[in-house]
Amino acid sequence: MNPRERFLRSCRGEAVDRPPVWLMRQAGRYLPQYREVRKGVSFLEMCEDVERAVTVSLQPIDLVGAEAVIMFQDIFTPIPGMGVELDFAPGPVIEDPIRTASQIEALRIPDPRESVPFVFEILGRLRESLAARDIPLLGFGGAPFTLAAYLIQGSGSKDFSILKAMLQQRPDEVEALLEKLTVLTIDYLKAQIEAGAEAVQLFDTWAGLLDPAAYAKWVHPYHQRIAKALADEPAPLILYVQNGSHVVDLIATSGADVISLDWRVRLEDVAKQYGSGVSLQGNLDPCWLHASRDRIFEMVREMAEGASSARGHILNLGHGCLPDTPVEGVKAFTDAARALG
């Protein structure tokens, strides 16, 4: 079974010979080759540079043995097209945080094909490069709540207190912002699929900050809308919610084909409770890639066994590769996946 078949069948809950493997943030600062390509350009320039983005997207196939490619971009790539000025330091920093009804009203919902044409050129080039190797290509986008969290707060935060206060004090305005971001996200992911993405992942990095009731109000309905809008598309949808162990029941009923889990949940428990209706992805703590090769092999076997009762499983991390991740640890992780065959 080739990597494309193995990955797509796992997403859909069809029989495979073993779990496929890739890593979130697999093209990143932990790779010396990535740092070399990135040298001399800003992060935003890197995202818009088709040659560089294609090069670093492909690096993890040969350098660390990943069995899927995710395009190099950022969840905030489509946001400037809405009329938002931002920079990265290193995460998104919003020049004029969105905190008033008039600001929300002024936000445009651009056609992503016109506002970020480089994204679709990158996807097309990657699809051509991967065709002969039968390796699947993933696109991705930021989920509405996480995008709104940065837009309102103005930057990353431990508690997003400005955002949370606005949820209580001016909920109608937050809903209006989430509405625009949901339309943007649906259009963006559909355009990626049209350009060659064979699966798409929705990242909701900050939704886990909410209690279950707030998650059910501010996050879950928007995930469901996105999943429903993509239901007839040929590409499976993967949903990742960081720190979401307390809302797994809602994540599992989002309509996504695959739910990507962090290390705060037991794969065995989620597989038994929800695995008949949704495939699982994850969920090694990225810090554990500092372990010995033998220990990494052991942990990968444990993950695969834990998820074995689910309809499908994709081996991955519970969050992205960290800058200090040892390359040898990443190689051991992908080698361990292949050893399951």
Phi and psi restraints in degrees (value plus and minus 20) as a CYANA .aco file:
   2 ASN   PHI    -103.5   -63.5
   2 ASN   PSI     145.2   185.2
   3 PRO   PHI     -78.4   -38.4
   3 PRO   PSI     -56.8   -16.8
   4 ARG   PHI     -84.9   -44.9
   4 ARG   PSI     -67.5   -27.5
   5 GLU   PHI     -81.2   -41.2
   5 GLU   PSI     -65.3   -25.3
   6 ARG   PHI     -82.2   -42.2
   6 ARG   PSI     -63.4   -23.4
   7 PHE   PHI     -88.3   -48.3
   7 PHE   PSI     -71.9   -31.9
   8 LEU   PHI     -86.8   -46.8
   8 LEU   PSI     -57.2   -17.2
   9 ARG   PHI     -86.2   -46.2
   9 ARG   PSI     -58.1   -18.1
  10 SER   PHI     -84.0   -44.0
  10 SER   PSI     -60.4   -20.4
  11 CYS   PHI     -80.1   -40.1
  11 CYS   PSI     -57.5   -17.5
  12 ARG   PHI    -112.6   -72.6
  12 ARG   PSI     -21.8    18.2
  13 GLY   PHI      59.6    99.6
  13 GLY   PSI       8.4    48.4
  14 GLU   PHI    -119.6   -79.6
  14 GLU   PSI     141.8   181.8
  15 ALA   PHI     -85.3   -45.3
  15 ALA   PSI     118.4   158.4
  16 VAL   PHI    -156.2  -116.2
  16 VAL   PSI     146.9   186.9
  17 ASP   PHI     -99.6   -59.6
  17 ASP   PSI     -49.1    -9.1
  18 ARG   PHI    -186.7  -146.7
  18 ARG   PSI     146.2   186.2
  19 PRO   PHI     -88.6   -48.6
  19 PRO   PSI     119.9   159.9
  20 PRO   PHI     -94.5   -54.5
  20 PRO   PSI     149.5   189.5
  21 VAL   PHI    -162.7  -122.7
  21 VAL   PSI     113.5   153.5
  22 TRP   PHI    -171.6  -131.6
  22 TRP   PSI     155.1   195.1
  23 LEU   PHI    -152.3  -112.3
  23 LEU   PSI     117.4   157.4
  24 MET   PHI     -84.5   -44.5
  24 MET   PSI     122.1   162.1
  25 ARG   PHI      34.6    74.6
  25 ARG   PSI      20.7    60.7
  26 GLN   PHI     -94.7   -54.7
  26 GLN   PSI     -44.0    -4.0
  27 ALA   PHI    -119.7   -79.7
  27 ALA   PSI      71.9   111.9
  28 GLY   PHI    -172.6  -132.6
  28 GLY   PSI    -189.5  -149.5
  29 ARG   PHI     -86.3   -46.3
  29 ARG   PSI     -35.8     4.2
  30 TYR   PHI     -89.7   -49.7
  30 TYR   PSI     -38.4     1.6
  31 LEU   PHI    -112.3   -72.3
  31 LEU   PSI     101.0   141.0
  32 PRO   PHI     -76.8   -36.8
  32 PRO   PSI     -55.0   -15.0
  33 GLN   PHI     -87.1   -47.1
  33 GLN   PSI     -54.2   -14.2
  34 TYR   PHI     -84.8   -44.8
  34 TYR   PSI     -67.1   -27.1
  35 ARG   PHI     -80.6   -40.6
  35 ARG   PSI     -53.8   -13.8
  36 GLU   PHI     -85.7   -45.7
  36 GLU   PSI     -64.7   -24.7
  37 VAL   PHI     -87.0   -47.0
  37 VAL   PSI     -56.3   -16.3
  38 ARG   PHI     -94.8   -54.8
  38 ARG   PSI     -36.8     3.2
  39 LYS   PHI     -76.2   -36.2
  39 LYS   PSI     109.9   149.9
  40 GLY   PHI      68.4   108.4
  40 GLY   PSI     -21.1    18.9
  41 VAL   PHI    -149.3  -109.3
  41 VAL   PSI     132.3   172.3
  42 SER   PHI     -96.0   -56.0
  42 SER   PSI     147.9   187.9
  43 PHE   PHI     -82.2   -42.2
  43 PHE   PSI     -63.7   -23.7
  44 LEU   PHI     -82.8   -42.8
  44 LEU   PSI     -60.6   -20.6
  45 GLU   PHI     -83.6   -43.6
  45 GLU   PSI     -57.9   -17.9
  46 MET   PHI     -82.3   -42.3
  46 MET   PSI     -62.7   -22.7
  47 CYS   PHI     -82.5   -42.5
  47 CYS   PSI     -55.4   -15.4
  48 GLU   PHI    -107.8   -67.8
  48 GLU   PSI     -31.0     9.0
  49 ASP   PHI    -106.5   -66.5
  49 ASP   PSI      84.5   124.5
  50 VAL   PHI     -79.3   -39.3
  50 VAL   PSI     -65.7   -25.7
  51 GLU   PHI     -80.5   -40.5
  51 GLU   PSI     -69.3   -29.3
  52 ARG   PHI     -84.1   -44.1
  52 ARG   PSI     -64.0   -24.0
  53 ALA   PHI     -83.4   -43.4
  53 ALA   PSI     -60.3   -20.3
  54 VAL   PHI     -84.6   -44.6
  54 VAL   PSI     -65.0   -25.0
  55 THR   PHI     -78.6   -38.6
  55 THR   PSI     -70.0   -30.0
  56 VAL   PHI     -93.9   -53.9
  56 VAL   PSI     -47.9    -7.9
  57 SER   PHI     -81.9   -41.9
  57 SER   PSI     -57.5   -17.5
  58 LEU   PHI    -103.2   -63.2
  58 LEU   PSI     -40.7    -0.7
  59 GLN   PHI     -72.5   -32.5
  59 GLN   PSI     -63.0   -23.0
  60 PRO   PHI     -86.5   -46.5
  60 PRO   PSI     -35.2     4.8
  61 ILE   PHI     -84.7   -44.7
  61 ILE   PSI     -74.4   -34.4
  62 ASP   PHI    -106.8   -66.8
  62 ASP   PSI     -51.9   -11.9
  63 LEU   PHI     -97.5   -57.5
  63 LEU   PSI     -56.5   -16.5
  64 VAL   PHI    -149.4  -109.4
  64 VAL   PSI     -19.8    20.2
  65 GLY   PHI      62.1   102.1
  65 GLY   PSI       4.0    44.0
  66 ALA   PHI     -84.5   -44.5
  66 ALA   PSI     127.3   167.3
  67 GLU   PHI    -128.2   -88.2
  67 GLU   PSI      -8.5    31.5
  68 ALA   PHI    -169.5  -129.5
  68 ALA   PSI     132.9   172.9
  69 VAL   PHI    -134.9   -94.9
  69 VAL   PSI     110.9   150.9
  70 ILE   PHI    -132.0   -92.0
  70 ILE   PSI     111.6   151.6
  71 MET   PHI     -80.9   -40.9
  71 MET   PSI     126.6   166.6
  72 PHE   PHI    -100.6   -60.6
  72 PHE   PSI      95.1   135.1
  73 GLN   PHI    -181.1  -141.1
  73 GLN   PSI    -187.7  -147.7
  74 ASP   PHI    -152.4  -112.4
  74 ASP   PSI     135.4   175.4
  75 ILE   PHI     -82.6   -42.6
  75 ILE   PSI     -40.7    -0.7
  76 PHE   PHI    -111.5   -71.5
  76 PHE   PSI     -15.9    24.1
  77 THR   PHI     -71.1   -31.1
  77 THR   PSI     -65.3   -25.3
  78 PRO   PHI    -101.9   -61.9
  78 PRO   PSI     -26.6    13.4
  79 ILE   PHI     -90.9   -50.9
  79 ILE   PSI     -59.2   -19.2
  80 PRO   PHI     -75.1   -35.1
  80 PRO   PSI     -49.9    -9.9
  81 GLY   PHI     -84.4   -44.4
  81 GLY   PSI     -35.3     4.7
  82 MET   PHI    -103.2   -63.2
  82 MET   PSI     -28.0    12.0
  83 GLY   PHI      80.9   120.9
  83 GLY   PSI       2.2    42.2
  84 VAL   PHI    -125.1   -85.1
  84 VAL   PSI     108.2   148.2
  85 GLU   PHI    -108.5   -68.5
  85 GLU   PSI     109.4   149.4
  86 LEU   PHI    -169.2  -129.2
  86 LEU   PSI     145.4   185.4
  87 ASP   PHI    -162.3  -122.3
  87 ASP   PSI     155.7   195.7
  88 PHE   PHI    -141.6  -101.6
  88 PHE   PSI     109.4   149.4
  89 ALA   PHI    -168.3  -128.3
  89 ALA   PSI      36.9    76.9
  90 PRO   PHI    -104.8   -64.8
  90 PRO   PSI     -38.6     1.4
  91 GLY   PHI    -102.0   -62.0
  91 GLY   PSI     155.7   195.7
  92 PRO   PHI     -82.4   -42.4
  92 PRO   PSI     114.8   154.8
  93 VAL   PHI    -145.9  -105.9
  93 VAL   PSI      98.5   138.5
  94 ILE   PHI    -110.3   -70.3
  94 ILE   PSI     104.9   144.9
  95 GLU   PHI     -81.9   -41.9
  95 GLU   PSI     -63.2   -23.2
  96 ASP   PHI    -150.6  -110.6
  96 ASP   PSI      67.7   107.7
  97 PRO   PHI     -70.6   -30.6
  97 PRO   PSI     125.7   165.7
  98 ILE   PHI    -107.5   -67.5
  98 ILE   PSI      82.6   122.6
  99 ARG   PHI    -155.7  -115.7
  99 ARG   PSI     -12.9    27.1
 100 THR   PHI    -149.7  -109.7
 100 THR   PSI     135.9   175.9
 101 ALA   PHI     -80.0   -40.0
 101 ALA   PSI     -57.4   -17.4
 102 SER   PHI     -87.5   -47.5
 102 SER   PSI     -55.6   -15.6
 103 GLN   PHI     -85.3   -45.3
 103 GLN   PSI     -62.9   -22.9
 104 ILE   PHI     -84.4   -44.4
 104 ILE   PSI     -62.3   -22.3
 105 GLU   PHI     -80.8   -40.8
 105 GLU   PSI     -55.9   -15.9
 106 ALA   PHI     -96.1   -56.1
 106 ALA   PSI     -35.5     4.5
 107 LEU   PHI     -85.2   -45.2
 107 LEU   PSI     111.0   151.0
 108 ARG   PHI    -107.4   -67.4
 108 ARG   PSI     137.3   177.3
 109 ILE   PHI    -134.5   -94.5
 109 ILE   PSI      72.5   112.5
 110 PRO   PHI     -97.4   -57.4
 110 PRO   PSI     139.9   179.9
 111 ASP   PHI     -95.4   -55.4
 111 ASP   PSI      96.0   136.0
 112 PRO   PHI     -80.9   -40.9
 112 PRO   PSI     -47.3    -7.3
 113 ARG   PHI     -82.8   -42.8
 113 ARG   PSI     -47.9    -7.9
 114 GLU   PHI    -113.3   -73.3
 114 GLU   PSI     -55.9   -15.9
 115 SER   PHI    -102.1   -62.1
 115 SER   PSI     -51.8   -11.8
 116 VAL   PHI    -155.2  -115.2
 116 VAL   PSI      40.2    80.2
 117 PRO   PHI     -80.5   -40.5
 117 PRO   PSI     -47.1    -7.1
 118 PHE   PHI     -81.1   -41.1
 118 PHE   PSI     -51.2   -11.2
 119 VAL   PHI     -80.2   -40.2
 119 VAL   PSI     -62.3   -22.3
 120 PHE   PHI    -100.6   -60.6
 120 PHE   PSI     -45.7    -5.7
 121 GLU   PHI     -88.4   -48.4
 121 GLU   PSI     -61.8   -21.8
 122 ILE   PHI     -80.3   -40.3
 122 ILE   PSI     -67.4   -27.4
 123 LEU   PHI     -81.2   -41.2
 123 LEU   PSI     -62.5   -22.5
 124 GLY   PHI     -83.0   -43.0
 124 GLY   PSI     -62.5   -22.5
 125 ARG   PHI     -85.9   -45.9
 125 ARG   PSI     -61.3   -21.3
 126 LEU   PHI     -84.4   -44.4
 126 LEU   PSI     -63.1   -23.1
 127 ARG   PHI     -80.0   -40.0
 127 ARG   PSI     -60.8   -20.8
 128 GLU   PHI     -83.4   -43.4
 128 GLU   PSI     -63.1   -23.1
 129 SER   PHI     -86.0   -46.0
 129 SER   PSI     -52.1   -12.1
 130 LEU   PHI    -111.0   -71.0
 130 LEU   PSI     -33.8     6.2
 131 ALA   PHI     -75.6   -35.6
 131 ALA   PSI     -67.7   -27.7
 132 ALA   PHI     -90.3   -50.3
 132 ALA   PSI     -40.4    -0.4
 133 ARG   PHI    -117.2   -77.2
 133 ARG   PSI     -24.4    15.6
 134 ASP   PHI      33.9    73.9
 134 ASP   PSI      26.3    66.3
 135 ILE   PHI    -131.1   -91.1
 135 ILE   PSI     110.8   150.8
 136 PRO   PHI     -93.8   -53.8
 136 PRO   PSI     131.4   171.4
 137 LEU   PHI    -134.0   -94.0
 137 LEU   PSI     107.5   147.5
 138 LEU   PHI    -128.4   -88.4
 138 LEU   PSI     119.1   159.1
 139 GLY   PHI    -125.5   -85.5
 139 GLY   PSI     158.3   198.3
 140 PHE   PHI    -184.1  -144.1
 140 PHE   PSI     146.6   186.6
 141 GLY   PHI    -172.8  -132.8
 141 GLY   PSI     143.8   183.8
 142 GLY   PHI    -105.2   -65.2
 142 GLY   PSI     121.8   161.8
 143 ALA   PHI     -95.6   -55.6
 143 ALA   PSI     132.5   172.5
 144 PRO   PHI     -73.4   -33.4
 144 PRO   PSI     -62.9   -22.9
 145 PHE   PHI     -84.7   -44.7
 145 PHE   PSI     -63.9   -23.9
 146 THR   PHI     -86.2   -46.2
 146 THR   PSI     -60.6   -20.6
 147 LEU   PHI     -81.5   -41.5
 147 LEU   PSI     -64.4   -24.4
 148 ALA   PHI     -83.5   -43.5
 148 ALA   PSI     -56.9   -16.9
 149 ALA   PHI     -78.3   -38.3
 149 ALA   PSI     -67.9   -27.9
 150 TYR   PHI     -87.5   -47.5
 150 TYR   PSI     -62.8   -22.8
 151 LEU   PHI     -82.7   -42.7
 151 LEU   PSI     -58.4   -18.4
 152 ILE   PHI    -100.4   -60.4
 152 ILE   PSI     -67.8   -27.8
 153 GLN   PHI     -87.4   -47.4
 153 GLN   PSI     -57.0   -17.0
 154 GLY   PHI      82.8   122.8
 154 GLY   PSI     -38.7     1.3
 155 SER   PHI    -191.0  -151.0
 155 SER   PSI    -197.9  -157.9
 156 GLY   PHI     -85.5   -45.5
 156 GLY   PSI     139.3   179.3
 157 SER   PHI    -179.8  -139.8
 157 SER   PSI     134.7   174.7
 158 LYS   PHI     -94.5   -54.5
 158 LYS   PSI     -54.2   -14.2
 159 ASP   PHI    -145.8  -105.8
 159 ASP   PSI     -29.8    10.2
 160 PHE   PHI      29.5    69.5
 160 PHE   PSI      31.5    71.5
 161 SER   PHI     -86.2   -46.2
 161 SER   PSI     -53.9   -13.9
 162 ILE   PHI     -86.5   -46.5
 162 ILE   PSI     -64.5   -24.5
 163 LEU   PHI     -78.7   -38.7
 163 LEU   PSI     -69.4   -29.4
 164 LYS   PHI     -84.4   -44.4
 164 LYS   PSI     -56.5   -16.5
 165 ALA   PHI     -84.0   -44.0
 165 ALA   PSI     -59.4   -19.4
 166 MET   PHI     -88.3   -48.3
 166 MET   PSI     -51.9   -11.9
 167 LEU   PHI     -80.0   -40.0
 167 LEU   PSI     -55.3   -15.3
 168 GLN   PHI    -106.5   -66.5
 168 GLN   PSI     -58.7   -18.7
 169 GLN   PHI    -108.1   -68.1
 169 GLN   PSI     -55.5   -15.5
 170 ARG   PHI    -157.3  -117.3
 170 ARG   PSI      40.9    80.9
 171 PRO   PHI     -81.4   -41.4
 171 PRO   PSI     -53.4   -13.4
 172 ASP   PHI     -82.5   -42.5
 172 ASP   PSI     -56.4   -16.4
 173 GLU   PHI     -90.0   -50.0
 173 GLU   PSI     -59.7   -19.7
 174 VAL   PHI     -83.5   -43.5
 174 VAL   PSI     -60.7   -20.7
 175 GLU   PHI     -80.9   -40.9
 175 GLU   PSI     -60.3   -20.3
 176 ALA   PHI     -83.3   -43.3
 176 ALA   PSI     -59.2   -19.2
 177 LEU   PHI     -87.1   -47.1
 177 LEU   PSI     -65.4   -25.4
 178 LEU   PHI     -81.7   -41.7
 178 LEU   PSI     -55.5   -15.5
 179 GLU   PHI     -81.1   -41.1
 179 GLU   PSI     -68.8   -28.8
 180 LYS   PHI     -83.9   -43.9
 180 LYS   PSI     -61.1   -21.1
 181 LEU   PHI     -87.6   -47.6
 181 LEU   PSI     -52.2   -12.2
 182 THR   PHI     -87.3   -47.3
 182 THR   PSI     -64.9   -24.9
 183 VAL   PHI     -81.6   -41.6
 183 VAL   PSI     -64.4   -24.4
 184 LEU   PHI     -78.5   -38.5
 184 LEU   PSI     -66.2   -26.2
 185 THR   PHI     -84.8   -44.8
 185 THR   PSI     -62.7   -22.7
 186 ILE   PHI     -81.1   -41.1
 186 ILE   PSI     -67.9   -27.9
 187 ASP   PHI     -81.8   -41.8
 187 ASP   PSI     -61.5   -21.5
 188 TYR   PHI     -85.4   -45.4
 188 TYR   PSI     -65.9   -25.9
 189 LEU   PHI     -89.0   -49.0
 189 LEU   PSI     -58.3   -18.3
 190 LYS   PHI     -82.4   -42.4
 190 LYS   PSI     -61.1   -21.1
 191 ALA   PHI     -85.8   -45.8
 191 ALA   PSI     -54.9   -14.9
 192 GLN   PHI     -85.1   -45.1
 192 GLN   PSI     -62.6   -22.6
 193 ILE   PHI     -83.6   -43.6
 193 ILE   PSI     -62.4   -22.4
 194 GLU   PHI     -79.4   -39.4
 194 GLU   PSI     -54.3   -14.3
 195 ALA   PHI    -103.9   -63.9
 195 ALA   PSI     -26.6    13.4
 196 GLY   PHI     109.9   149.9
 196 GLY   PSI     -23.5    16.5
 197 ALA   PHI     -86.3   -46.3
 197 ALA   PSI     110.0   150.0
 198 GLU   PHI    -114.9   -74.9
 198 GLU   PSI     -31.2     8.8
 199 ALA   PHI    -175.8  -135.8
 199 ALA   PSI     136.3   176.3
 200 VAL   PHI    -153.4  -113.4
 200 VAL   PSI     122.3   162.3
 201 GLN   PHI    -134.2   -94.2
 201 GLN   PSI     114.2   154.2
 202 LEU   PHI    -122.5   -82.5
 202 LEU   PSI      99.7   139.7
 203 PHE   PHI    -119.3   -79.3
 203 PHE   PSI     100.3   140.3
 204 ASP   PHI    -139.5   -99.5
 204 ASP   PSI      60.9   100.9
 205 THR   PHI     -87.3   -47.3
 205 THR   PSI     -53.9   -13.9
 206 TRP   PHI    -129.5   -89.5
 206 TRP   PSI     -18.3    21.7
 207 ALA   PHI     -83.4   -43.4
 207 ALA   PSI     -45.7    -5.7
 208 GLY   PHI     -88.2   -48.2
 208 GLY   PSI     -28.5    11.5
 209 LEU   PHI     -88.9   -48.9
 209 LEU   PSI     -39.2     0.8
 210 LEU   PHI    -110.5   -70.5
 210 LEU   PSI     129.5   169.5
 211 ASP   PHI     -92.5   -52.5
 211 ASP   PSI     145.8   185.8
 212 PRO   PHI     -75.4   -35.4
 212 PRO   PSI     -60.5   -20.5
 213 ALA   PHI     -86.5   -46.5
 213 ALA   PSI     -62.9   -22.9
 214 ALA   PHI     -87.3   -47.3
 214 ALA   PSI     -58.4   -18.4
 215 TYR   PHI     -80.7   -40.7
 215 TYR   PSI     -62.6   -22.6
 216 ALA   PHI     -82.7   -42.7
 216 ALA   PSI     -47.5    -7.5
 217 LYS   PHI    -109.9   -69.9
 217 LYS   PSI     -64.2   -24.2
 218 TRP   PHI    -120.8   -80.8
 218 TRP   PSI     -30.2     9.8
 219 VAL   PHI    -145.2  -105.2
 219 VAL   PSI     -76.7   -36.7
 220 HIS   PHI     -75.1   -35.1
 220 HIS   PSI     -66.4   -26.4
 221 PRO   PHI     -82.0   -42.0
 221 PRO   PSI     -51.3   -11.3
 222 TYR   PHI     -96.0   -56.0
 222 TYR   PSI     -56.8   -16.8
 223 HIS   PHI     -79.9   -39.9
 223 HIS   PSI     -65.3   -25.3
 224 GLN   PHI     -82.0   -42.0
 224 GLN   PSI     -60.6   -20.6
 225 ARG   PHI     -83.7   -43.7
 225 ARG   PSI     -62.0   -22.0
 226 ILE   PHI     -85.5   -45.5
 226 ILE   PSI     -65.4   -25.4
 227 ALA   PHI     -81.3   -41.3
 227 ALA   PSI     -62.0   -22.0
 228 LYS   PHI     -84.3   -44.3
 228 LYS   PSI     -60.2   -20.2
 229 ALA   PHI     -86.4   -46.4
 229 ALA   PSI     -47.4    -7.4
 230 LEU   PHI    -118.9   -78.9
 230 LEU   PSI     -18.3    21.7
 231 ALA   PHI     -79.8   -39.8
 231 ALA   PSI     -53.0   -13.0
 232 ASP   PHI    -112.2   -72.2
 232 ASP   PSI     -18.8    21.2
 233 GLU   PHI     -98.6   -58.6
 233 GLU   PSI     133.5   173.5
 234 PRO   PHI     -94.5   -54.5
 234 PRO   PSI     -33.0     7.0
 235 ALA   PHI    -117.1   -77.1
 235 ALA   PSI     108.8   148.8
 236 PRO   PHI     -83.2   -43.2
 236 PRO   PSI     134.2   174.2
 237 LEU   PHI    -127.7   -87.7
 237 LEU   PSI     108.6   148.6
 238 ILE   PHI    -128.8   -88.8
 238 ILE   PSI     112.3   152.3
 239 LEU   PHI    -135.0   -95.0
 239 LEU   PSI     106.0   146.0
 240 TYR   PHI    -137.6   -97.6
 240 TYR   PSI     103.1   143.1
 241 VAL   PHI    -141.2  -101.2
 241 VAL   PSI      93.5   133.5
 242 GLN   PHI     -94.2   -54.2
 242 GLN   PSI     124.0   164.0
 243 ASN   PHI      38.2    78.2
 243 ASN   PSI      16.7    56.7
 244 GLY   PHI    -124.1   -84.1
 244 GLY   PSI       1.8    41.8
 245 SER   PHI     -82.2   -42.2
 245 SER   PSI     -47.1    -7.1
 246 HIS   PHI    -104.5   -64.5
 246 HIS   PSI     -24.8    15.2
 247 VAL   PHI    -149.8  -109.8
 247 VAL   PSI       7.3    47.3
 248 VAL   PHI     -78.7   -38.7
 248 VAL   PSI     -54.1   -14.1
 249 ASP   PHI     -81.0   -41.0
 249 ASP   PSI     -57.3   -17.3
 250 LEU   PHI     -97.0   -57.0
 250 LEU   PSI     -61.0   -21.0
 251 ILE   PHI     -77.9   -37.9
 251 ILE   PSI     -62.7   -22.7
 252 ALA   PHI     -89.1   -49.1
 252 ALA   PSI     -39.4     0.6
 253 THR   PHI    -129.9   -89.9
 253 THR   PSI       4.4    44.4
 254 SER   PHI     -95.4   -55.4
 254 SER   PSI     -41.2    -1.2
 255 GLY   PHI      79.9   119.9
 255 GLY   PSI     -25.3    14.7
 256 ALA   PHI     -87.6   -47.6
 256 ALA   PSI     131.4   171.4
 257 ASP   PHI     -95.9   -55.9
 257 ASP   PSI     -51.6   -11.6
 258 VAL   PHI    -155.2  -115.2
 258 VAL   PSI     117.4   157.4
 259 ILE   PHI    -132.5   -92.5
 259 ILE   PSI     107.6   147.6
 260 SER   PHI    -117.4   -77.4
 260 SER   PSI     102.8   142.8
 261 LEU   PHI    -130.6   -90.6
 261 LEU   PSI     127.2   167.2
 262 ASP   PHI    -109.0   -69.0
 262 ASP   PSI    -197.0  -157.0
 263 TRP   PHI    -100.2   -60.2
 263 TRP   PSI     -17.5    22.5
 264 ARG   PHI    -104.8   -64.8
 264 ARG   PSI     -21.1    18.9
 265 VAL   PHI    -139.2   -99.2
 265 VAL   PSI     135.5   175.5
 266 ARG   PHI    -110.0   -70.0
 266 ARG   PSI      99.7   139.7
 267 LEU   PHI     -76.2   -36.2
 267 LEU   PSI     -58.1   -18.1
 268 GLU   PHI     -79.8   -39.8
 268 GLU   PSI     -62.8   -22.8
 269 ASP   PHI     -86.8   -46.8
 269 ASP   PSI     -65.2   -25.2
 270 VAL   PHI     -86.3   -46.3
 270 VAL   PSI     -59.6   -19.6
 271 ALA   PHI     -81.2   -41.2
 271 ALA   PSI     -63.3   -23.3
 272 LYS   PHI     -89.0   -49.0
 272 LYS   PSI     -57.0   -17.0
 273 GLN   PHI    -104.1   -64.1
 273 GLN   PSI     -57.9   -17.9
 274 TYR   PHI    -146.1  -106.1
 274 TYR   PSI     -26.3    13.7
 275 GLY   PHI     -88.1   -48.1
 275 GLY   PSI     -33.6     6.4
 276 SER   PHI     -94.9   -54.9
 276 SER   PSI     -41.4    -1.4
 277 GLY   PHI    -130.6   -90.6
 277 GLY   PSI     -29.2    10.8
 278 VAL   PHI    -171.2  -131.2
 278 VAL   PSI     123.1   163.1
 279 SER   PHI    -101.7   -61.7
 279 SER   PSI     138.5   178.5
 280 LEU   PHI    -133.8   -93.8
 280 LEU   PSI     131.4   171.4
 281 GLN   PHI    -154.9  -114.9
 281 GLN   PSI     118.4   158.4
 282 GLY   PHI     109.7   149.7
 282 GLY   PSI    -185.7  -145.7
 283 ASN   PHI    -170.4  -130.4
 283 ASN   PSI      21.8    61.8
 284 LEU   PHI     -88.6   -48.6
 284 LEU   PSI     116.2   156.2
 285 ASP   PHI     -79.8   -39.8
 285 ASP   PSI     102.3   142.3
 286 PRO   PHI     -78.3   -38.3
 286 PRO   PSI     -46.0    -6.0
 287 CYS   PHI     -86.0   -46.0
 287 CYS   PSI     -44.0    -4.0
 288 TRP   PHI     -90.8   -50.8
 288 TRP   PSI     -28.1    11.9
 289 LEU   PHI     -92.5   -52.5
 289 LEU   PSI     -23.9    16.1
 290 HIS   PHI    -101.7   -61.7
 290 HIS   PSI     -26.6    13.4
 291 ALA   PHI     -91.1   -51.1
 291 ALA   PSI     151.6   191.6
 292 SER   PHI     -88.8   -48.8
 292 SER   PSI     139.8   179.8
 293 ARG   PHI     -76.8   -36.8
 293 ARG   PSI     -64.2   -24.2
 294 ASP   PHI     -82.4   -42.4
 294 ASP   PSI     -60.9   -20.9
 295 ARG   PHI     -87.6   -47.6
 295 ARG   PSI     -57.9   -17.9
 296 ILE   PHI     -83.9   -43.9
 296 ILE   PSI     -62.5   -22.5
 297 PHE   PHI     -78.8   -38.8
 297 PHE   PSI     -62.3   -22.3
 298 GLU   PHI     -83.5   -43.5
 298 GLU   PSI     -64.7   -24.7
 299 MET   PHI     -86.6   -46.6
 299 MET   PSI     -56.3   -16.3
 300 VAL   PHI     -85.5   -45.5
 300 VAL   PSI     -61.8   -21.8
 301 ARG   PHI     -81.1   -41.1
 301 ARG   PSI     -61.3   -21.3
 302 GLU   PHI     -83.4   -43.4
 302 GLU   PSI     -60.9   -20.9
 303 MET   PHI     -83.9   -43.9
 303 MET   PSI     -66.2   -26.2
 304 ALA   PHI     -82.1   -42.1
 304 ALA   PSI     -60.5   -20.5
 305 GLU   PHI     -86.9   -46.9
 305 GLU   PSI     -60.8   -20.8
 306 GLY   PHI     -82.6   -42.6
 306 GLY   PSI     -56.7   -16.7
 307 ALA   PHI    -110.6   -70.6
 307 ALA   PSI     -18.7    21.3
 308 SER   PHI     -83.8   -43.8
 308 SER   PSI     -43.1    -3.1
 309 SER   PHI    -104.8   -64.8
 309 SER   PSI     -26.9    13.1
 310 ALA   PHI     -96.6   -56.6
 310 ALA   PSI     139.1   179.1
 311 ARG   PHI     -86.2   -46.2
 311 ARG   PSI     -43.0    -3.0
 312 GLY   PHI    -182.9  -142.9
 312 GLY   PSI     135.0   175.0
 313 HIS   PHI    -166.7  -126.7
 313 HIS   PSI     114.4   154.4
 314 ILE   PHI    -136.9   -96.9
 314 ILE   PSI     101.9   141.9
 315 LEU   PHI     -92.7   -52.7
 315 LEU   PSI     110.2   150.2
 316 ASN   PHI    -181.0  -141.0
 316 ASN   PSI    -198.7  -158.7
 317 LEU   PHI    -110.4   -70.4
 317 LEU   PSI     149.0   189.0
 318 GLY   PHI    -107.3   -67.3
 318 GLY   PSI     -23.3    16.7
 319 HIS   PHI    -185.0  -145.0
 319 HIS   PSI    -197.9  -157.9
 320 GLY   PHI     -96.5   -56.5
 320 GLY   PSI     139.4   179.4
 321 CYS   PHI     -77.1   -37.1
 321 CYS   PSI     115.2   155.2
 322 LEU   PHI    -108.4   -68.4
 322 LEU   PSI     136.7   176.7
 323 PRO   PHI     -77.5   -37.5
 323 PRO   PSI     -49.4    -9.4
 324 ASP   PHI    -113.1   -73.1
 324 ASP   PSI      -8.2    31.8
 325 THR   PHI     -83.6   -43.6
 325 THR   PSI     107.9   147.9
 326 PRO   PHI     -91.8   -51.8
 326 PRO   PSI     112.2   152.2
 327 VAL   PHI     -77.6   -37.6
 327 VAL   PSI     -55.7   -15.7
 328 GLU   PHI     -84.1   -44.1
 328 GLU   PSI     -53.7   -13.7
 329 GLY   PHI     -87.2   -47.2
 329 GLY   PSI     -59.4   -19.4
 330 VAL   PHI     -85.7   -45.7
 330 VAL   PSI     -62.9   -22.9
 331 LYS   PHI     -82.5   -42.5
 331 LYS   PSI     -60.5   -20.5
 332 ALA   PHI     -82.4   -42.4
 332 ALA   PSI     -58.4   -18.4
 333 PHE   PHI     -82.1   -42.1
 333 PHE   PSI     -67.2   -27.2
 334 THR   PHI     -93.0   -53.0
 334 THR   PSI     -54.3   -14.3
 335 ASP   PHI     -82.7   -42.7
 335 ASP   PSI     -60.9   -20.9
 336 ALA   PHI     -83.9   -43.9
 336 ALA   PSI     -56.4   -16.4
 337 ALA   PHI     -83.7   -43.7
 337 ALA   PSI     -65.3   -25.3
 338 ARG   PHI     -86.3   -46.3
 338 ARG   PSI     -48.9    -8.9
 339 ALA   PHI     -89.6   -49.6
 339 ALA   PSI     -34.1     5.9
 340 LEU   PHI     -95.0   -55.0
 340 LEU   PSI     -35.4     4.6
